[in-house]
Amino acid sequence: MMPDENGHPDVGEMEIGAIFAALADPVRRKVVLALAADRDCIRHCSAFDLPVTKATRTHHFRVLRKSGLIRQVDLGNSRTNQLRWSDLERRFPDLLRLLAAEAAADPARTTGETTRAG
């Protein structure tokens, strides 16, 4: 099997190493957590408040798509993004629950934000 014409891997092609590599970056983790907050959430790339250039944003979404974490749909000049919730649950049960639990326990660490000692 091969990824579809838009670069989305089939469920059986999703690899945990690629998913962990995608989630290792705090910007990408922020996107996944934002989408995970609402299971049916669909957002445009520009709807995420990311501290990166447009080219870097494109790179991050490509990594998320190729790992299998998100599904993107082209809509002319923009793309929508949705977490592949049911596919991820089928392939790696409870992975999203664990990610959300870690984020709830330590939000600054999972989003890459730092706090200032005052």
Phi and psi restraints in degrees (range 20) as a CNS / XPLOR table:
assign (resid 1 and name C) (resid 2 and name N)
       (resid 2 and name CA) (resid 2 and name C) 1.0 -136.0 20.0 2
assign (resid 2 and name N) (resid 2 and name CA)
       (resid 2 and name C) (resid 3 and name N) 1.0 161.0 20.0 2
assign (resid 2 and name C) (resid 3 and name N)
       (resid 3 and name CA) (resid 3 and name C) 1.0 -58.2 20.0 2
assign (resid 3 and name N) (resid 3 and name CA)
       (resid 3 and name C) (resid 4 and name N) 1.0 155.5 20.0 2
assign (resid 3 and name C) (resid 4 and name N)
       (resid 4 and name CA) (resid 4 and name C) 1.0 -69.7 20.0 2
assign (resid 4 and name N) (resid 4 and name CA)
       (resid 4 and name C) (resid 5 and name N) 1.0 -178.2 20.0 2
assign (resid 4 and name C) (resid 5 and name N)
       (resid 5 and name CA) (resid 5 and name C) 1.0 -63.0 20.0 2
assign (resid 5 and name N) (resid 5 and name CA)
       (resid 5 and name C) (resid 6 and name N) 1.0 -16.5 20.0 2
assign (resid 5 and name C) (resid 6 and name N)
       (resid 6 and name CA) (resid 6 and name C) 1.0 -101.7 20.0 2
assign (resid 6 and name N) (resid 6 and name CA)
       (resid 6 and name C) (resid 7 and name N) 1.0 4.9 20.0 2
assign (resid 6 and name C) (resid 7 and name N)
       (resid 7 and name CA) (resid 7 and name C) 1.0 88.3 20.0 2
assign (resid 7 and name N) (resid 7 and name CA)
       (resid 7 and name C) (resid 8 and name N) 1.0 14.4 20.0 2
assign (resid 7 and name C) (resid 8 and name N)
       (resid 8 and name CA) (resid 8 and name C) 1.0 -87.9 20.0 2
assign (resid 8 and name N) (resid 8 and name CA)
       (resid 8 and name C) (resid 9 and name N) 1.0 121.5 20.0 2
assign (resid 8 and name C) (resid 9 and name N)
       (resid 9 and name CA) (resid 9 and name C) 1.0 -70.0 20.0 2
assign (resid 9 and name N) (resid 9 and name CA)
       (resid 9 and name C) (resid 10 and name N) 1.0 151.2 20.0 2
assign (resid 9 and name C) (resid 10 and name N)
       (resid 10 and name CA) (resid 10 and name C) 1.0 -66.2 20.0 2
assign (resid 10 and name N) (resid 10 and name CA)
       (resid 10 and name C) (resid 11 and name N) 1.0 157.1 20.0 2
assign (resid 10 and name C) (resid 11 and name N)
       (resid 11 and name CA) (resid 11 and name C) 1.0 -54.3 20.0 2
assign (resid 11 and name N) (resid 11 and name CA)
       (resid 11 and name C) (resid 12 and name N) 1.0 -43.4 20.0 2
assign (resid 11 and name C) (resid 12 and name N)
       (resid 12 and name CA) (resid 12 and name C) 1.0 -68.0 20.0 2
assign (resid 12 and name N) (resid 12 and name CA)
       (resid 12 and name C) (resid 13 and name N) 1.0 -17.0 20.0 2
assign (resid 12 and name C) (resid 13 and name N)
       (resid 13 and name CA) (resid 13 and name C) 1.0 -91.7 20.0 2
assign (resid 13 and name N) (resid 13 and name CA)
       (resid 13 and name C) (resid 14 and name N) 1.0 -10.1 20.0 2
assign (resid 13 and name C) (resid 14 and name N)
       (resid 14 and name CA) (resid 14 and name C) 1.0 -64.9 20.0 2
assign (resid 14 and name N) (resid 14 and name CA)
       (resid 14 and name C) (resid 15 and name N) 1.0 131.0 20.0 2
assign (resid 14 and name C) (resid 15 and name N)
       (resid 15 and name CA) (resid 15 and name C) 1.0 -115.6 20.0 2
assign (resid 15 and name N) (resid 15 and name CA)
       (resid 15 and name C) (resid 16 and name N) 1.0 134.9 20.0 2
assign (resid 15 and name C) (resid 16 and name N)
       (resid 16 and name CA) (resid 16 and name C) 1.0 -61.6 20.0 2
assign (resid 16 and name N) (resid 16 and name CA)
       (resid 16 and name C) (resid 17 and name N) 1.0 -35.1 20.0 2
assign (resid 16 and name C) (resid 17 and name N)
       (resid 17 and name CA) (resid 17 and name C) 1.0 -62.1 20.0 2
assign (resid 17 and name N) (resid 17 and name CA)
       (resid 17 and name C) (resid 18 and name N) 1.0 -42.7 20.0 2
assign (resid 17 and name C) (resid 18 and name N)
       (resid 18 and name CA) (resid 18 and name C) 1.0 -66.8 20.0 2
assign (resid 18 and name N) (resid 18 and name CA)
       (resid 18 and name C) (resid 19 and name N) 1.0 -37.4 20.0 2
assign (resid 18 and name C) (resid 19 and name N)
       (resid 19 and name CA) (resid 19 and name C) 1.0 -67.9 20.0 2
assign (resid 19 and name N) (resid 19 and name CA)
       (resid 19 and name C) (resid 20 and name N) 1.0 -44.7 20.0 2
assign (resid 19 and name C) (resid 20 and name N)
       (resid 20 and name CA) (resid 20 and name C) 1.0 -63.3 20.0 2
assign (resid 20 and name N) (resid 20 and name CA)
       (resid 20 and name C) (resid 21 and name N) 1.0 -39.3 20.0 2
assign (resid 20 and name C) (resid 21 and name N)
       (resid 21 and name CA) (resid 21 and name C) 1.0 -63.1 20.0 2
assign (resid 21 and name N) (resid 21 and name CA)
       (resid 21 and name C) (resid 22 and name N) 1.0 -41.2 20.0 2
assign (resid 21 and name C) (resid 22 and name N)
       (resid 22 and name CA) (resid 22 and name C) 1.0 -65.0 20.0 2
assign (resid 22 and name N) (resid 22 and name CA)
       (resid 22 and name C) (resid 23 and name N) 1.0 -41.3 20.0 2
assign (resid 22 and name C) (resid 23 and name N)
       (resid 23 and name CA) (resid 23 and name C) 1.0 -76.5 20.0 2
assign (resid 23 and name N) (resid 23 and name CA)
       (resid 23 and name C) (resid 24 and name N) 1.0 -13.5 20.0 2
assign (resid 23 and name C) (resid 24 and name N)
       (resid 24 and name CA) (resid 24 and name C) 1.0 -67.2 20.0 2
assign (resid 24 and name N) (resid 24 and name CA)
       (resid 24 and name C) (resid 25 and name N) 1.0 -24.5 20.0 2
assign (resid 24 and name C) (resid 25 and name N)
       (resid 25 and name CA) (resid 25 and name C) 1.0 -86.5 20.0 2
assign (resid 25 and name N) (resid 25 and name CA)
       (resid 25 and name C) (resid 26 and name N) 1.0 129.0 20.0 2
assign (resid 25 and name C) (resid 26 and name N)
       (resid 26 and name CA) (resid 26 and name C) 1.0 -63.5 20.0 2
assign (resid 26 and name N) (resid 26 and name CA)
       (resid 26 and name C) (resid 27 and name N) 1.0 -30.4 20.0 2
assign (resid 26 and name C) (resid 27 and name N)
       (resid 27 and name CA) (resid 27 and name C) 1.0 -67.6 20.0 2
assign (resid 27 and name N) (resid 27 and name CA)
       (resid 27 and name C) (resid 28 and name N) 1.0 -45.3 20.0 2
assign (resid 27 and name C) (resid 28 and name N)
       (resid 28 and name CA) (resid 28 and name C) 1.0 -67.6 20.0 2
assign (resid 28 and name N) (resid 28 and name CA)
       (resid 28 and name C) (resid 29 and name N) 1.0 -38.1 20.0 2
assign (resid 28 and name C) (resid 29 and name N)
       (resid 29 and name CA) (resid 29 and name C) 1.0 -62.8 20.0 2
assign (resid 29 and name N) (resid 29 and name CA)
       (resid 29 and name C) (resid 30 and name N) 1.0 -38.0 20.0 2
assign (resid 29 and name C) (resid 30 and name N)
       (resid 30 and name CA) (resid 30 and name C) 1.0 -61.2 20.0 2
assign (resid 30 and name N) (resid 30 and name CA)
       (resid 30 and name C) (resid 31 and name N) 1.0 -42.1 20.0 2
assign (resid 30 and name C) (resid 31 and name N)
       (resid 31 and name CA) (resid 31 and name C) 1.0 -62.6 20.0 2
assign (resid 31 and name N) (resid 31 and name CA)
       (resid 31 and name C) (resid 32 and name N) 1.0 -48.2 20.0 2
assign (resid 31 and name C) (resid 32 and name N)
       (resid 32 and name CA) (resid 32 and name C) 1.0 -62.3 20.0 2
assign (resid 32 and name N) (resid 32 and name CA)
       (resid 32 and name C) (resid 33 and name N) 1.0 -44.0 20.0 2
assign (resid 32 and name C) (resid 33 and name N)
       (resid 33 and name CA) (resid 33 and name C) 1.0 -64.8 20.0 2
assign (resid 33 and name N) (resid 33 and name CA)
       (resid 33 and name C) (resid 34 and name N) 1.0 -37.5 20.0 2
assign (resid 33 and name C) (resid 34 and name N)
       (resid 34 and name CA) (resid 34 and name C) 1.0 -63.4 20.0 2
assign (resid 34 and name N) (resid 34 and name CA)
       (resid 34 and name C) (resid 35 and name N) 1.0 -42.3 20.0 2
assign (resid 34 and name C) (resid 35 and name N)
       (resid 35 and name CA) (resid 35 and name C) 1.0 -71.3 20.0 2
assign (resid 35 and name N) (resid 35 and name CA)
       (resid 35 and name C) (resid 36 and name N) 1.0 -32.9 20.0 2
assign (resid 35 and name C) (resid 36 and name N)
       (resid 36 and name CA) (resid 36 and name C) 1.0 -72.1 20.0 2
assign (resid 36 and name N) (resid 36 and name CA)
       (resid 36 and name C) (resid 37 and name N) 1.0 -20.6 20.0 2
assign (resid 36 and name C) (resid 37 and name N)
       (resid 37 and name CA) (resid 37 and name C) 1.0 -62.2 20.0 2
assign (resid 37 and name N) (resid 37 and name CA)
       (resid 37 and name C) (resid 38 and name N) 1.0 -26.8 20.0 2
assign (resid 37 and name C) (resid 38 and name N)
       (resid 38 and name CA) (resid 38 and name C) 1.0 -138.0 20.0 2
assign (resid 38 and name N) (resid 38 and name CA)
       (resid 38 and name C) (resid 39 and name N) 1.0 109.7 20.0 2
assign (resid 38 and name C) (resid 39 and name N)
       (resid 39 and name CA) (resid 39 and name C) 1.0 -52.0 20.0 2
assign (resid 39 and name N) (resid 39 and name CA)
       (resid 39 and name C) (resid 40 and name N) 1.0 -33.5 20.0 2
assign (resid 39 and name C) (resid 40 and name N)
       (resid 40 and name CA) (resid 40 and name C) 1.0 -98.0 20.0 2
assign (resid 40 and name N) (resid 40 and name CA)
       (resid 40 and name C) (resid 41 and name N) 1.0 10.9 20.0 2
assign (resid 40 and name C) (resid 41 and name N)
       (resid 41 and name CA) (resid 41 and name C) 1.0 -64.4 20.0 2
assign (resid 41 and name N) (resid 41 and name CA)
       (resid 41 and name C) (resid 42 and name N) 1.0 132.1 20.0 2
assign (resid 41 and name C) (resid 42 and name N)
       (resid 42 and name CA) (resid 42 and name C) 1.0 -130.1 20.0 2
assign (resid 42 and name N) (resid 42 and name CA)
       (resid 42 and name C) (resid 43 and name N) 1.0 122.1 20.0 2
assign (resid 42 and name C) (resid 43 and name N)
       (resid 43 and name CA) (resid 43 and name C) 1.0 -133.2 20.0 2
assign (resid 43 and name N) (resid 43 and name CA)
       (resid 43 and name C) (resid 44 and name N) 1.0 148.4 20.0 2
assign (resid 43 and name C) (resid 44 and name N)
       (resid 44 and name CA) (resid 44 and name C) 1.0 -73.5 20.0 2
assign (resid 44 and name N) (resid 44 and name CA)
       (resid 44 and name C) (resid 45 and name N) 1.0 153.7 20.0 2
assign (resid 44 and name C) (resid 45 and name N)
       (resid 45 and name CA) (resid 45 and name C) 1.0 -55.0 20.0 2
assign (resid 45 and name N) (resid 45 and name CA)
       (resid 45 and name C) (resid 46 and name N) 1.0 -39.1 20.0 2
assign (resid 45 and name C) (resid 46 and name N)
       (resid 46 and name CA) (resid 46 and name C) 1.0 -74.0 20.0 2
assign (resid 46 and name N) (resid 46 and name CA)
       (resid 46 and name C) (resid 47 and name N) 1.0 -9.7 20.0 2
assign (resid 46 and name C) (resid 47 and name N)
       (resid 47 and name CA) (resid 47 and name C) 1.0 -79.7 20.0 2
assign (resid 47 and name N) (resid 47 and name CA)
       (resid 47 and name C) (resid 48 and name N) 1.0 -8.4 20.0 2
assign (resid 47 and name C) (resid 48 and name N)
       (resid 48 and name CA) (resid 48 and name C) 1.0 -93.6 20.0 2
assign (resid 48 and name N) (resid 48 and name CA)
       (resid 48 and name C) (resid 49 and name N) 1.0 134.0 20.0 2
assign (resid 48 and name C) (resid 49 and name N)
       (resid 49 and name CA) (resid 49 and name C) 1.0 -85.2 20.0 2
assign (resid 49 and name N) (resid 49 and name CA)
       (resid 49 and name C) (resid 50 and name N) 1.0 86.9 20.0 2
assign (resid 49 and name C) (resid 50 and name N)
       (resid 50 and name CA) (resid 50 and name C) 1.0 -111.9 20.0 2
assign (resid 50 and name N) (resid 50 and name CA)
       (resid 50 and name C) (resid 51 and name N) 1.0 133.7 20.0 2
assign (resid 50 and name C) (resid 51 and name N)
       (resid 51 and name CA) (resid 51 and name C) 1.0 -83.6 20.0 2
assign (resid 51 and name N) (resid 51 and name CA)
       (resid 51 and name C) (resid 52 and name N) 1.0 50.4 20.0 2
assign (resid 51 and name C) (resid 52 and name N)
       (resid 52 and name CA) (resid 52 and name C) 1.0 -138.6 20.0 2
assign (resid 52 and name N) (resid 52 and name CA)
       (resid 52 and name C) (resid 53 and name N) 1.0 164.0 20.0 2
assign (resid 52 and name C) (resid 53 and name N)
       (resid 53 and name CA) (resid 53 and name C) 1.0 -71.7 20.0 2
assign (resid 53 and name N) (resid 53 and name CA)
       (resid 53 and name C) (resid 54 and name N) 1.0 167.4 20.0 2
assign (resid 53 and name C) (resid 54 and name N)
       (resid 54 and name CA) (resid 54 and name C) 1.0 -60.7 20.0 2
assign (resid 54 and name N) (resid 54 and name CA)
       (resid 54 and name C) (resid 55 and name N) 1.0 -41.2 20.0 2
assign (resid 54 and name C) (resid 55 and name N)
       (resid 55 and name CA) (resid 55 and name C) 1.0 -64.3 20.0 2
assign (resid 55 and name N) (resid 55 and name CA)
       (resid 55 and name C) (resid 56 and name N) 1.0 -40.8 20.0 2
assign (resid 55 and name C) (resid 56 and name N)
       (resid 56 and name CA) (resid 56 and name C) 1.0 -69.2 20.0 2
assign (resid 56 and name N) (resid 56 and name CA)
       (resid 56 and name C) (resid 57 and name N) 1.0 -37.7 20.0 2
assign (resid 56 and name C) (resid 57 and name N)
       (resid 57 and name CA) (resid 57 and name C) 1.0 -58.9 20.0 2
assign (resid 57 and name N) (resid 57 and name CA)
       (resid 57 and name C) (resid 58 and name N) 1.0 -45.3 20.0 2
assign (resid 57 and name C) (resid 58 and name N)
       (resid 58 and name CA) (resid 58 and name C) 1.0 -58.7 20.0 2
assign (resid 58 and name N) (resid 58 and name CA)
       (resid 58 and name C) (resid 59 and name N) 1.0 -43.6 20.0 2
assign (resid 58 and name C) (resid 59 and name N)
       (resid 59 and name CA) (resid 59 and name C) 1.0 -59.6 20.0 2
assign (resid 59 and name N) (resid 59 and name CA)
       (resid 59 and name C) (resid 60 and name N) 1.0 -47.1 20.0 2
assign (resid 59 and name C) (resid 60 and name N)
       (resid 60 and name CA) (resid 60 and name C) 1.0 -60.9 20.0 2
assign (resid 60 and name N) (resid 60 and name CA)
       (resid 60 and name C) (resid 61 and name N) 1.0 -43.2 20.0 2
assign (resid 60 and name C) (resid 61 and name N)
       (resid 61 and name CA) (resid 61 and name C) 1.0 -67.5 20.0 2
assign (resid 61 and name N) (resid 61 and name CA)
       (resid 61 and name C) (resid 62 and name N) 1.0 -33.8 20.0 2
assign (resid 61 and name C) (resid 62 and name N)
       (resid 62 and name CA) (resid 62 and name C) 1.0 -63.2 20.0 2
assign (resid 62 and name N) (resid 62 and name CA)
       (resid 62 and name C) (resid 63 and name N) 1.0 -44.6 20.0 2
assign (resid 62 and name C) (resid 63 and name N)
       (resid 63 and name CA) (resid 63 and name C) 1.0 -61.3 20.0 2
assign (resid 63 and name N) (resid 63 and name CA)
       (resid 63 and name C) (resid 64 and name N) 1.0 -44.1 20.0 2
assign (resid 63 and name C) (resid 64 and name N)
       (resid 64 and name CA) (resid 64 and name C) 1.0 -62.9 20.0 2
assign (resid 64 and name N) (resid 64 and name CA)
       (resid 64 and name C) (resid 65 and name N) 1.0 -40.8 20.0 2
assign (resid 64 and name C) (resid 65 and name N)
       (resid 65 and name CA) (resid 65 and name C) 1.0 -66.3 20.0 2
assign (resid 65 and name N) (resid 65 and name CA)
       (resid 65 and name C) (resid 66 and name N) 1.0 -47.6 20.0 2
assign (resid 65 and name C) (resid 66 and name N)
       (resid 66 and name CA) (resid 66 and name C) 1.0 -67.4 20.0 2
assign (resid 66 and name N) (resid 66 and name CA)
       (resid 66 and name C) (resid 67 and name N) 1.0 -28.1 20.0 2
assign (resid 66 and name C) (resid 67 and name N)
       (resid 67 and name CA) (resid 67 and name C) 1.0 -75.3 20.0 2
assign (resid 67 and name N) (resid 67 and name CA)
       (resid 67 and name C) (resid 68 and name N) 1.0 -21.8 20.0 2
assign (resid 67 and name C) (resid 68 and name N)
       (resid 68 and name CA) (resid 68 and name C) 1.0 100.1 20.0 2
assign (resid 68 and name N) (resid 68 and name CA)
       (resid 68 and name C) (resid 69 and name N) 1.0 3.1 20.0 2
assign (resid 68 and name C) (resid 69 and name N)
       (resid 69 and name CA) (resid 69 and name C) 1.0 -72.1 20.0 2
assign (resid 69 and name N) (resid 69 and name CA)
       (resid 69 and name C) (resid 70 and name N) 1.0 -36.2 20.0 2
assign (resid 69 and name C) (resid 70 and name N)
       (resid 70 and name CA) (resid 70 and name C) 1.0 -126.3 20.0 2
assign (resid 70 and name N) (resid 70 and name CA)
       (resid 70 and name C) (resid 71 and name N) 1.0 158.7 20.0 2
assign (resid 70 and name C) (resid 71 and name N)
       (resid 71 and name CA) (resid 71 and name C) 1.0 -113.8 20.0 2
assign (resid 71 and name N) (resid 71 and name CA)
       (resid 71 and name C) (resid 72 and name N) 1.0 130.8 20.0 2
assign (resid 71 and name C) (resid 72 and name N)
       (resid 72 and name CA) (resid 72 and name C) 1.0 -112.3 20.0 2
assign (resid 72 and name N) (resid 72 and name CA)
       (resid 72 and name C) (resid 73 and name N) 1.0 143.2 20.0 2
assign (resid 72 and name C) (resid 73 and name N)
       (resid 73 and name CA) (resid 73 and name C) 1.0 -126.7 20.0 2
assign (resid 73 and name N) (resid 73 and name CA)
       (resid 73 and name C) (resid 74 and name N) 1.0 125.4 20.0 2
assign (resid 73 and name C) (resid 74 and name N)
       (resid 74 and name CA) (resid 74 and name C) 1.0 -76.2 20.0 2
assign (resid 74 and name N) (resid 74 and name CA)
       (resid 74 and name C) (resid 75 and name N) 1.0 133.6 20.0 2
assign (resid 74 and name C) (resid 75 and name N)
       (resid 75 and name CA) (resid 75 and name C) 1.0 -130.7 20.0 2
assign (resid 75 and name N) (resid 75 and name CA)
       (resid 75 and name C) (resid 76 and name N) 1.0 70.5 20.0 2
assign (resid 75 and name C) (resid 76 and name N)
       (resid 76 and name CA) (resid 76 and name C) 1.0 70.4 20.0 2
assign (resid 76 and name N) (resid 76 and name CA)
       (resid 76 and name C) (resid 77 and name N) 1.0 -110.5 20.0 2
assign (resid 76 and name C) (resid 77 and name N)
       (resid 77 and name CA) (resid 77 and name C) 1.0 -86.1 20.0 2
assign (resid 77 and name N) (resid 77 and name CA)
       (resid 77 and name C) (resid 78 and name N) 1.0 0.4 20.0 2
assign (resid 77 and name C) (resid 78 and name N)
       (resid 78 and name CA) (resid 78 and name C) 1.0 -139.2 20.0 2
assign (resid 78 and name N) (resid 78 and name CA)
       (resid 78 and name C) (resid 79 and name N) 1.0 171.8 20.0 2
assign (resid 78 and name C) (resid 79 and name N)
       (resid 79 and name CA) (resid 79 and name C) 1.0 -130.7 20.0 2
assign (resid 79 and name N) (resid 79 and name CA)
       (resid 79 and name C) (resid 80 and name N) 1.0 146.6 20.0 2
assign (resid 79 and name C) (resid 80 and name N)
       (resid 80 and name CA) (resid 80 and name C) 1.0 -103.1 20.0 2
assign (resid 80 and name N) (resid 80 and name CA)
       (resid 80 and name C) (resid 81 and name N) 1.0 155.2 20.0 2
assign (resid 80 and name C) (resid 81 and name N)
       (resid 81 and name CA) (resid 81 and name C) 1.0 -129.9 20.0 2
assign (resid 81 and name N) (resid 81 and name CA)
       (resid 81 and name C) (resid 82 and name N) 1.0 136.6 20.0 2
assign (resid 81 and name C) (resid 82 and name N)
       (resid 82 and name CA) (resid 82 and name C) 1.0 -141.2 20.0 2
assign (resid 82 and name N) (resid 82 and name CA)
       (resid 82 and name C) (resid 83 and name N) 1.0 137.7 20.0 2
assign (resid 82 and name C) (resid 83 and name N)
       (resid 83 and name CA) (resid 83 and name C) 1.0 -66.1 20.0 2
assign (resid 83 and name N) (resid 83 and name CA)
       (resid 83 and name C) (resid 84 and name N) 1.0 136.3 20.0 2
assign (resid 83 and name C) (resid 84 and name N)
       (resid 84 and name CA) (resid 84 and name C) 1.0 -84.1 20.0 2
assign (resid 84 and name N) (resid 84 and name CA)
       (resid 84 and name C) (resid 85 and name N) 1.0 62.2 20.0 2
assign (resid 84 and name C) (resid 85 and name N)
       (resid 85 and name CA) (resid 85 and name C) 1.0 -53.6 20.0 2
assign (resid 85 and name N) (resid 85 and name CA)
       (resid 85 and name C) (resid 86 and name N) 1.0 -58.8 20.0 2
assign (resid 85 and name C) (resid 86 and name N)
       (resid 86 and name CA) (resid 86 and name C) 1.0 -66.8 20.0 2
assign (resid 86 and name N) (resid 86 and name CA)
       (resid 86 and name C) (resid 87 and name N) 1.0 -36.4 20.0 2
assign (resid 86 and name C) (resid 87 and name N)
       (resid 87 and name CA) (resid 87 and name C) 1.0 -64.2 20.0 2
assign (resid 87 and name N) (resid 87 and name CA)
       (resid 87 and name C) (resid 88 and name N) 1.0 -42.7 20.0 2
assign (resid 87 and name C) (resid 88 and name N)
       (resid 88 and name CA) (resid 88 and name C) 1.0 -67.0 20.0 2
assign (resid 88 and name N) (resid 88 and name CA)
       (resid 88 and name C) (resid 89 and name N) 1.0 -39.6 20.0 2
assign (resid 88 and name C) (resid 89 and name N)
       (resid 89 and name CA) (resid 89 and name C) 1.0 -64.6 20.0 2
assign (resid 89 and name N) (resid 89 and name CA)
       (resid 89 and name C) (resid 90 and name N) 1.0 -37.8 20.0 2
assign (resid 89 and name C) (resid 90 and name N)
       (resid 90 and name CA) (resid 90 and name C) 1.0 -68.3 20.0 2
assign (resid 90 and name N) (resid 90 and name CA)
       (resid 90 and name C) (resid 91 and name N) 1.0 -41.5 20.0 2
assign (resid 90 and name C) (resid 91 and name N)
       (resid 91 and name CA) (resid 91 and name C) 1.0 -82.5 20.0 2
assign (resid 91 and name N) (resid 91 and name CA)
       (resid 91 and name C) (resid 92 and name N) 1.0 -42.9 20.0 2
assign (resid 91 and name C) (resid 92 and name N)
       (resid 92 and name CA) (resid 92 and name C) 1.0 -132.8 20.0 2
assign (resid 92 and name N) (resid 92 and name CA)
       (resid 92 and name C) (resid 93 and name N) 1.0 78.4 20.0 2
assign (resid 92 and name C) (resid 93 and name N)
       (resid 93 and name CA) (resid 93 and name C) 1.0 -54.1 20.0 2
assign (resid 93 and name N) (resid 93 and name CA)
       (resid 93 and name C) (resid 94 and name N) 1.0 135.4 20.0 2
assign (resid 93 and name C) (resid 94 and name N)
       (resid 94 and name CA) (resid 94 and name C) 1.0 72.6 20.0 2
assign (resid 94 and name N) (resid 94 and name CA)
       (resid 94 and name C) (resid 95 and name N) 1.0 2.4 20.0 2
assign (resid 94 and name C) (resid 95 and name N)
       (resid 95 and name CA) (resid 95 and name C) 1.0 -59.0 20.0 2
assign (resid 95 and name N) (resid 95 and name CA)
       (resid 95 and name C) (resid 96 and name N) 1.0 -46.2 20.0 2
assign (resid 95 and name C) (resid 96 and name N)
       (resid 96 and name CA) (resid 96 and name C) 1.0 -67.5 20.0 2
assign (resid 96 and name N) (resid 96 and name CA)
       (resid 96 and name C) (resid 97 and name N) 1.0 -35.3 20.0 2
assign (resid 96 and name C) (resid 97 and name N)
       (resid 97 and name CA) (resid 97 and name C) 1.0 -63.7 20.0 2
assign (resid 97 and name N) (resid 97 and name CA)
       (resid 97 and name C) (resid 98 and name N) 1.0 -43.0 20.0 2
assign (resid 97 and name C) (resid 98 and name N)
       (resid 98 and name CA) (resid 98 and name C) 1.0 -64.1 20.0 2
assign (resid 98 and name N) (resid 98 and name CA)
       (resid 98 and name C) (resid 99 and name N) 1.0 -40.4 20.0 2
assign (resid 98 and name C) (resid 99 and name N)
       (resid 99 and name CA) (resid 99 and name C) 1.0 -64.0 20.0 2
assign (resid 99 and name N) (resid 99 and name CA)
       (resid 99 and name C) (resid 100 and name N) 1.0 -44.2 20.0 2
assign (resid 99 and name C) (resid 100 and name N)
       (resid 100 and name CA) (resid 100 and name C) 1.0 -65.6 20.0 2
assign (resid 100 and name N) (resid 100 and name CA)
       (resid 100 and name C) (resid 101 and name N) 1.0 -38.8 20.0 2
assign (resid 100 and name C) (resid 101 and name N)
       (resid 101 and name CA) (resid 101 and name C) 1.0 -65.1 20.0 2
assign (resid 101 and name N) (resid 101 and name CA)
       (resid 101 and name C) (resid 102 and name N) 1.0 -40.6 20.0 2
assign (resid 101 and name C) (resid 102 and name N)
       (resid 102 and name CA) (resid 102 and name C) 1.0 -64.1 20.0 2
assign (resid 102 and name N) (resid 102 and name CA)
       (resid 102 and name C) (resid 103 and name N) 1.0 -42.0 20.0 2
assign (resid 102 and name C) (resid 103 and name N)
       (resid 103 and name CA) (resid 103 and name C) 1.0 -63.7 20.0 2
assign (resid 103 and name N) (resid 103 and name CA)
       (resid 103 and name C) (resid 104 and name N) 1.0 -39.0 20.0 2
assign (resid 103 and name C) (resid 104 and name N)
       (resid 104 and name CA) (resid 104 and name C) 1.0 -68.4 20.0 2
assign (resid 104 and name N) (resid 104 and name CA)
       (resid 104 and name C) (resid 105 and name N) 1.0 -34.8 20.0 2
assign (resid 104 and name C) (resid 105 and name N)
       (resid 105 and name CA) (resid 105 and name C) 1.0 -72.9 20.0 2
assign (resid 105 and name N) (resid 105 and name CA)
       (resid 105 and name C) (resid 106 and name N) 1.0 -34.6 20.0 2
assign (resid 105 and name C) (resid 106 and name N)
       (resid 106 and name CA) (resid 106 and name C) 1.0 -149.2 20.0 2
assign (resid 106 and name N) (resid 106 and name CA)
       (resid 106 and name C) (resid 107 and name N) 1.0 76.8 20.0 2
assign (resid 106 and name C) (resid 107 and name N)
       (resid 107 and name CA) (resid 107 and name C) 1.0 -58.0 20.0 2
assign (resid 107 and name N) (resid 107 and name CA)
       (resid 107 and name C) (resid 108 and name N) 1.0 -38.3 20.0 2
assign (resid 107 and name C) (resid 108 and name N)
       (resid 108 and name CA) (resid 108 and name C) 1.0 -65.2 20.0 2
assign (resid 108 and name N) (resid 108 and name CA)
       (resid 108 and name C) (resid 109 and name N) 1.0 -40.8 20.0 2
assign (resid 108 and name C) (resid 109 and name N)
       (resid 109 and name CA) (resid 109 and name C) 1.0 -70.1 20.0 2
assign (resid 109 and name N) (resid 109 and name CA)
       (resid 109 and name C) (resid 110 and name N) 1.0 -39.5 20.0 2
assign (resid 109 and name C) (resid 110 and name N)
       (resid 110 and name CA) (resid 110 and name C) 1.0 -77.8 20.0 2
assign (resid 110 and name N) (resid 110 and name CA)
       (resid 110 and name C) (resid 111 and name N) 1.0 -17.5 20.0 2
assign (resid 110 and name C) (resid 111 and name N)
       (resid 111 and name CA) (resid 111 and name C) 1.0 -106.1 20.0 2
assign (resid 111 and name N) (resid 111 and name CA)
       (resid 111 and name C) (resid 112 and name N) 1.0 0.3 20.0 2
assign (resid 111 and name C) (resid 112 and name N)
       (resid 112 and name CA) (resid 112 and name C) 1.0 78.7 20.0 2
assign (resid 112 and name N) (resid 112 and name CA)
       (resid 112 and name C) (resid 113 and name N) 1.0 6.6 20.0 2
assign (resid 112 and name C) (resid 113 and name N)
       (resid 113 and name CA) (resid 113 and name C) 1.0 -81.3 20.0 2
assign (resid 113 and name N) (resid 113 and name CA)
       (resid 113 and name C) (resid 114 and name N) 1.0 148.2 20.0 2
assign (resid 113 and name C) (resid 114 and name N)
       (resid 114 and name CA) (resid 114 and name C) 1.0 -113.0 20.0 2
assign (resid 114 and name N) (resid 114 and name CA)
       (resid 114 and name C) (resid 115 and name N) 1.0 151.4 20.0 2
assign (resid 114 and name C) (resid 115 and name N)
       (resid 115 and name CA) (resid 115 and name C) 1.0 -107.3 20.0 2
assign (resid 115 and name N) (resid 115 and name CA)
       (resid 115 and name C) (resid 116 and name N) 1.0 148.9 20.0 2
assign (resid 115 and name C) (resid 116 and name N)
       (resid 116 and name CA) (resid 116 and name C) 1.0 -96.2 20.0 2
assign (resid 116 and name N) (resid 116 and name CA)
       (resid 116 and name C) (resid 117 and name N) 1.0 133.0 20.0 2
assign (resid 116 and name C) (resid 117 and name N)
       (resid 117 and name CA) (resid 117 and name C) 1.0 -75.7 20.0 2
assign (resid 117 and name N) (resid 117 and name CA)
       (resid 117 and name C) (resid 118 and name N) 1.0 134.5 20.0 2
